Amino acid sequence: MTAMIGLHLALASAALGLGAAILAGPKGSLRHRFLGWSYCAAMLDAALTGLLVTFKYGRLSPFVVFSLIILVSVPAGLWAIWRVVARRQRGLLEGHATAMVWSYAGLLLALGSQIALTAAKLGLVPDRRTFMIMSFAMLALGNGLALVIVPRLVRRMLAAVSQ
């Protein structure tokens, strides 16, 4: 394993733990802000190192899409919360929550895809058809996140902040 891949794995692992802590904890607190900034730094760096690894060692893959989702959703979430805080535009709080939840969803999808790819490379997946089924399952999970889970999670988070 190269240093770049090790750095990518460390950053993604840190983001995984930080994101879970943020989603589980109270929103808007000093702890939330500290963990949030740390999460954003880890996510952006993980996405950039992931792109570097992809372009250096492999060909284009679904991981590029996940990196692009992260490189768009994290800055969008930061921009939205800046507008909420600096300009008192409370209506953008939903945009912040949605963008940040999407960045975490992208991380989870990338993790699932990496597990499937590693399983295939290690011979744990018997054939190409099984790998394709696993890939389509990840796609279905992504659609489920998009249509059901992310909107519910955002509504729940906004309700908790409003109270």
C-alpha positions in Angstrom: 0.0 0.0 0.0 1.4 3.4 -0.9 1.5 6.4 1.4 -1.2 8.1 -0.7 -3.6 5.2 -0.3 -2.8 5.0 3.4 -3.6 8.7 3.8 -6.8 8.3 1.8 -7.9 5.4 4.1 -7.1 7.3 7.2 -8.9 10.4 6.1 -12.0 8.4 5.0 -12.0 6.5 8.3 -11.8 9.7 10.3 -14.7 11.2 8.2 -16.7 8.0 8.8 -16.4 8.3 12.6 -16.8 12.1 12.6 -19.9 12.0 10.4 -21.6 9.4 12.6 -20.9 11.5 15.7 -22.3 14.6 14.0 -25.4 12.8 12.8 -26.0 11.2 16.3 -25.3 14.3 18.3 -27.2 17.6 18.9 -27.0 20.2 16.1 -25.7 23.7 16.4 -23.6 23.3 19.5 -19.9 24.1 19.7 -19.2 20.4 19.6 -21.2 20.1 16.4 -19.2 23.0 14.8 -15.8 21.6 15.8 -16.7 18.1 14.6 -18.3 19.6 11.5 -15.2 21.5 10.5 -13.0 18.4 11.1 -15.4 16.3 9.1 -15.3 18.7 6.2 -11.6 18.8 6.2 -11.3 15.0 6.3 -14.0 14.6 3.6 -12.5 17.1 1.1 -9.0 15.7 1.7 -10.3 12.1 1.3 -12.1 13.0 -1.9 -9.0 14.7 -3.4 -6.6 11.9 -2.4 -9.1 9.4 -3.8 -9.1 11.2 -7.1 -5.3 11.2 -7.1 -5.1 7.5 -6.3 -7.7 6.8 -9.1 -5.8 8.8 -11.7 -2.4 7.5 -10.7 -3.2 3.7 -10.3 -6.3 3.0 -12.1 -8.9 4.0 -14.6 -12.0 5.9 -14.1 -14.4 4.1 -11.8 -17.6 4.8 -9.7 -15.3 6.2 -7.0 -14.8 9.3 -9.2 -18.5 9.9 -9.0 -18.5 9.6 -5.2 -15.5 12.0 -4.9 -17.3 14.5 -7.1 -20.5 14.2 -5.0 -18.4 15.0 -2.0 -16.5 17.8 -3.6 -19.8 19.4 -4.5 -21.9 18.6 -1.4 -19.4 19.6 1.3 -18.7 23.1 -0.1 -22.5 23.5 -0.7 -23.2 22.6 2.9 -20.6 25.1 4.1 -21.9 27.8 1.9 -25.4 27.2 3.2 -24.5 27.3 6.8 -22.3 30.5 6.2 -25.4 32.1 4.8 -27.5 31.0 7.8 -25.0 32.4 10.3 -23.6 35.5 8.5 -26.8 36.7 6.9 -29.4 35.2 9.2 -31.1 33.3 6.4 -32.5 30.5 8.4 -34.3 29.0 5.4 -30.9 27.7 4.1 -30.5 25.5 7.2 -32.3 22.7 5.2 -29.8 23.2 2.4 -26.9 22.8 4.8 -28.4 19.6 6.4 -29.2 18.1 3.0 -25.8 18.8 1.5 -24.0 17.4 4.5 -26.1 14.3 4.8 -25.4 13.7 1.1 -21.7 14.0 1.6 -22.0 11.3 4.3 -24.2 9.2 2.0 -21.5 9.5 -0.7 -18.9 8.3 1.8 -21.1 5.2 2.8 -21.7 4.4 -0.9 -18.0 4.6 -1.6 -17.3 2.4 1.3 -19.8 -0.2 0.1 -18.4 -0.1 -3.4 -14.9 -0.5 -2.1 -15.9 -3.5 -0.1 -17.5 -5.1 -3.2 -14.5 -4.3 -5.3 -12.0 -5.7 -2.7 -14.2 -8.8 -2.3 -14.0 -9.4 -6.1 -10.3 -8.9 -6.2 -9.7 -11.3 -3.4 -11.8 -13.9 -5.1 -14.6 -13.8 -2.6 -17.1 -13.0 -5.4 -17.4 -16.1 -7.5 -18.1 -14.4 -10.9 -18.6 -11.2 -12.8 -22.4 -11.6 -12.6 -22.3 -11.6 -8.8 -20.1 -8.5 -8.8 -22.6 -6.8 -11.1 -25.5 -7.7 -8.8 -23.5 -6.3 -5.9 -22.9 -3.1 -7.9 -26.6 -2.8 -8.7 -27.5 -3.3 -5.0 -25.2 -0.4 -4.2 -27.0 1.7 -6.9 -30.4 0.7 -5.4 -29.1 1.7 -1.9 -28.1 5.0 -3.4 -31.6 5.5 -4.8 -33.1 4.6 -1.5 -30.9 7.1 0.2 -31.9 9.7 -2.3 -35.6 9.1 -2.2 -36.4 8.0 1.3 -33.6 8.1 3.9 -31.9 11.5 3.2 -35.2 13.5 3.2 -36.4 11.8 6.4 -33.1 12.4 8.1 -33.0 16.0 7.1 -36.6 16.6 8.3 -35.8 14.9 11.7 -32.6 17.0 12.1 -34.4 20.3 11.3 -37.2 19.4 13.7 -34.6 18.8 16.5 -33.0 22.2 15.7 -36.3 24.0 15.7 -37.3 22.8 19.2 
